[in-house]
Amino acid sequence: MAQDSAQDSAQNQVQDQGKDQTRHHQSDDQVLRFFGGPPLAVMGRLVLLSILVGVILAAIGLDPWNIVESVRQLIVHIWRMGFDVVRWLWRYFLLGAVIVVPIWFLVRLAKAPRGG
């Protein structure tokens, strides 16, 4: 009888450890799902993307310390440009679309389900 209770106790400990490992594994999965990958890799990509976006925003004249005034000035500048901005945007849209759309299409074809 004492041996049975010792075995039951040992089995309960193993089950508890398994549950703890499952909970730990589930929390790791939740972290990965939240970040969309390993946290350090995601943070590294976010840093690089933030720098790229910062360069682009600086190129169009936005100031991170006074963002509201910078956006207002950008809108006023675009308004004063009139239809020249439409031609300017269209030109850059076409230039980017020549690269982006075919790449997007090829990626979609590669990820398409195969078979019947």
Secondary structure by P-SEA (a helix, b strand, c coil): caaaaaaaaaaaaaaaaaaaaaaaaaaaaaaaaaacccaaaaaaaaaaaaaaaaaaaaaaccccccaaaaaaaaaaaaaaacaaaaaaaaaaaaaaaaccaaaaaaaaaaaccccc
